Amino acid sequence: MAYRGSFLPKYKQKYSGDINKITYRSLWELRVMQWLDFNPDVIQWNSEETIIPYRCKTDGRMHRYFMDFTVQFNTGVVLLVEVKPKTQTEPPKNTQKKKPHKFLTETMTFAKNTSKWYAAKKYAQDRNWEFQIWTEDSLKSIGINVTGKKPPSKQR
């Protein structure tokens, strides 16, 4: 089940952007927002406020990539973070059970994502930042619960 909603941080001073337009597009993104908000090592963060131009491999045209998160830690490290299921970070596998149009769609999506990630990595390197893709494994390793249901209390 996909989740979408608005998020209002408790520590508003840490958010660098329009606080009234914070939107999560998955339960994982909501959990990352909560983690960023309450993490004392995070001094500033935003969601979809960093926009990176990229040329997509699938159509050769320029597009805009809205980074899931830009995070600054008290160590000075700045991360550009994309949150994705691990299966979407690997090339799709063509199996006999998979319908051809499904494989084609997955292949095109993967090509588009790799175009975005290449641009994000270069954008980060040009600023002495880092680009990371956080999968369920990454989230678990930093203590973010990726299973279970949406918290019962409304964020806004």
N, C-alpha and C positions, 0 to 999 in steps of 0.2 A: 504494500500500500504506500503510495506517495503522500507526503505531507507538504503542506505549503501554508505559510502564515506570516504574521508580523512578529517581530521581536523587539522588546523594549529592555535595554540593559539596565541593570541596577547601578552600575558605575558608568554613568553617562559621560563623564569627563574623559574616559578612555576611548570613546568612539570618535573617530575622525571622519566625519561625513554627516549626512542628513539623518539624524536620529529617528525621524518620523518615516523613513523609507527603508528600514532594515527588514528584508524579506528572506525567509529560509525556504528552500525548495525541496528539502528532504529532512527526514528525522535526523540524519547524520549531521546536516548543516546546523540544525537547531542545537544539537548537542555540542557541536564545536563552538557555536556562539556563546552558550552557557559557560563552557570551559574557558574561553577567552575572557569573558566578562569577570569571572571569579578568580582567574589565575593572577597571583600577585607579581609574577615575572613578566606579564604582558603590560606594557605601558601605553600602547596605542594599537587600535585595530579598526578595520572597516570591512564591509562586505559589498562586493560589486561596485566599489567606488573607483578602483584602478581599472582603466580601460586600455587594452593593448591592441593595436592594429596588427592584423596578420593576413597573409595571403594563403587562401585555402587550396590544398592540393586537388580537391575535387572539382573546382570550377575555375581556378586561376584568378579569382577576384579577391579584392580586399574586403575584409570584414572586421568587426570589433569583438574582442574577447573581454568579457567582464569577469575579472578574477573573482573567485569565490571569496577569498580573504587576503588581506594584506595585514601583516602582523609585525609590530616592533616590540622586541623584548628588551628588558632592562640591561642586557649584555651589549646592546647595540645592534644585534642581529635583526635583519628585516627579512621576512619570508613572504613570498607569494605562494598561496596555498590553493590547490584544487582538490576538492573532495570527490572521490569516485570509487565505486566498487572495483575491487581488484580485477574482476573479469573484464571490465571495460578499459583496463590499462594494458591489456595484452591483445595481440592480433586475433581476430575471430578464427575459430576452427571450422572447417567445412566438413561436416559429417554427412553420412548418407541419410540420416534421420531429419536433417535440417532442410527446409524448403529453400530452393535457390534464391527467391526474393528476400528471405530472411538473412541469408548469408551476405547478399549484396548490400542490404541495408546496414548490417553490422560492419562490413568492410568500409563503406562510405563514412559511417560515423567514426570509425577508428581513424581513418585518414584525416577527417576534419579535426578530431581531437589532437592527433599528433602535430598537425599544422599549428594549432593553438599552443601546444606545449613547447614547440620549438621557439615560437615567438616569445612566449613567457620566459623561457630560459635565457634567451638573448637579452630581453628587457631587464631581467634581474641582474645578469652579469654586467651589463652596462652601468648599473648603479651600485655594484658591489653588494647586491642582495642575493638571496637564494630562492630558487623555485622548487617546490616540493608537491608531489601528489600524495595526498593522504588517503589510504585505503582503509578497509576495516582492520587490517593488521596494524597499521600506523596508529589508528585511533585507539585500539585496545592497548597498544604499548605505552601511550601517554595517559591512560586511565579513563578514556571516554567509552562509555557503554554504548555499543552499537546494536544491541538486541533489546527486545522488550517493546512496550507500547509507549506512545506519546505520553508525556507527563500530564496528569489530569488538570493541573492548574493552567489557566490561560496566561500567555505571556503579555497580552495587551487586551 
